[in-house]
Structure formats: structure tokens, C-alpha cells
Amino acid sequence: MPMAIRLKSVSREVFVDKVALPAGVSLPQTLLAVSDEFDQRIREGRLSTYSPVPTGFEPLDTVLGGGLQAGALVLIGGQQGVGKTIFVVQAARNIAVSGSAVAVVVCYEHGSNYLYHRVLCMESIDPAEREPEGLTIEEIRQVVIQSTTGRPGALSGLHAILKESAAARTAWDRLVTYWERFLITRGHPLKTTVKVFDTYLAWLKERYGVVVLFVDYLQKVPVFVHGAMLEGDQKIMAVTEELKNLAQLYDVPIVAVSALELEGLKVKHPGVEHLWGGPTIKYECDVALLLVRKGDGTVTFSVGKNRLGPQFVECDFRLHGPYYCFDPRGSDLREAAPGG
């Protein structure tokens, strides 16, 4: 009869002072320790990351099992001008409005002031209306220019815009209800690296708890190795892997806009295989949404990859271009059209 051997457990704390580990890396845990920590989380009610964060785009949230999942990397692809940034900003706005999380948009394409103008335009309409009328960026510019003419008694700044436009006042009344839960910043093409995202997330998690990070867009995030900037597929591979690592490390959803490779710009219905960045970008993401503009003023959202639920399904959202928003109700889900 074999002898039963009982191994004496060794406390992890014994080695803490002797082992140097990189930041964010811990010693392996026994299942007992993991179970104890999980039990403690339940008892303390720290379960916010177990609830998906809805994007407010109803059919899409259904496909994603209720919304964006903690630890998941979601990629948004599509041809230029199809509405990728519009979706990112509107989804971030919807999250902030719901109060379910704090939304953070890091945009390498546009400055914070310009995005702010787009949010004002978005809030000036009811996106459920087929042909809404609201505030446009051109109207904001005209009021700003007129307010600086130096006329006696002329209002300036936001007061001038709000006085001149009922749509602007509507937008303002909506904006102030969530503006502390919606953060935006311009990504610097040389300085806003993945390490900066790490710093952002550490600060945001400490301050707000539940966070969703949006990056617009992935291929513009700089990566340096031994002082030299990586380019092409090597850079994209490194950024994709690091974004996935950050999503899992901080237990947050990360949504990143992705450019298409050259072939993807030519086809009518680009797929996951057309995302620019080689096999890594296609493998690492948990969800890939491909946006395709239709001729009737709508944009098709096609789920080309989905580890969180059904894939190869799609639905349409009406785009209100002058107001930088979609009608988030969308059409019914259907089987995705074949690529190519």
C-alpha cells in the first residue's frame, strides 16, 4: 500500500522579501488562496467586474452577453469614414450616462476640444428620429467667431452658443448629467505609449473602480525598443498583446479602433482577416466588429469574432452624420453577409 505523503505548505510571504518580480506580477497562488480571495470579494460585495458594461447599442449588447466584459479586448474595424470614432465616442457617452462605469477615450486622431464639440452635436438631437435637426459643428464655429467680434455687450464663450441655439441648450442640459464620468484626451504620437495606458488605468481604477478604456486607434500607439520606434506589423503585434494584458491585469474592457490592411480597403465586406497587423491582432482580440457603410444611410455592424457569444451575425444602425451619432436601437440581428 503506497505511503501517503503530506507536503508541508510553504507560505508565499516567506519569499516576498527575497524575490524581485516585475510590477503587476505576483507569485503563483494555490487554489486554496484563490478560493479565499474569491470568498472575500463576495462577502465584501466587490463584484462589479462580473457585470457587463452595456454600450447602449441594444442588438450589439445582446450579442456580447449584455455588454463589454471585464478583461476583454474589443476591436472596431472598418474603412475610413465609416463611423468608427463616432461609435467609440457614443458608446463611451452611453456608458457614462448609465453610470455603470467611467468611460475614457484616448484619441490619436482628434483633440479633446473637437471631440467635445462632437458630443454637443450628438446631445442636441434625439437619435431615434429619422431626420433630426440639431446643433452642427459649423454652427458652433460661427457663434464662436461672432462672439469674438468685440461688439458692445456681446456674450462670449459657451454663453454665446447657449444663447443663440435652443439645440445647444438641450445638449448642455444632457451633458452636465454625466460629464464627470466621461474623460477624453489626445494621444501623443510619440509619448502616449502602452505604459501611459497602464498609468491611466492604475489611477482610474483607484479613483473610480469600474472603467472602460477606448483607444482610437491601435495602429497609432507608439512602441519603443532600445530607444528605436517599432513600425508595421511588429508594432501592431506588440500593442495588441499589451492591450490584452492590460485588460486582464486591471480587469477592465478595452475597446480599440483598428485600421484595415490594404486588401481590406478594397473589398465590399471586410472581415477579421483584413485587420492590419498579422495573425496576432486577429488572435488576441476577444471581439472583432467590422463596420460597413450601406447606401441607405445606415452602417452594418458585423461580428466577425466573438469569444463572448455568437459570431458571424450583423445588424444595421442608422447614422446621423452631421450630429456624429447612430440610432442605437438598430435593426434585428441576422446572419452576417459573406466577406469579400
Secondary structure, 3 states (H helix, E strand, C coil): CCCCCCCCCCCCHHHHCCCCCCCCCCCCCCHHHHHHHHHHHHHHCCCHHHCCECCCCHHHHHHCCCCECCCCEEEEEECCCCCHHHHHHHHHHHHHHHCCCEEEEEECCCCHHHHHHHHHHHHCCCCCCCCCCCCCHHHHHHHHHHHCCCCCCCCCHHHHHHHHCHHHHHHHHHHCCCCCCEEEEECCCCCCCHHHHHHHHHHHHHHHCCEEEEEECHHHCCCEECCEECCHHHHHHHHHHHHHHHHHHHCCCEEEEECECHHHHCCCCCCHHHECCHHHHHHHCCEEEEEEECCCCEEEEEEEEECCCCCCEEEEEEEEHHHCEECCCCCCCEECCCCC
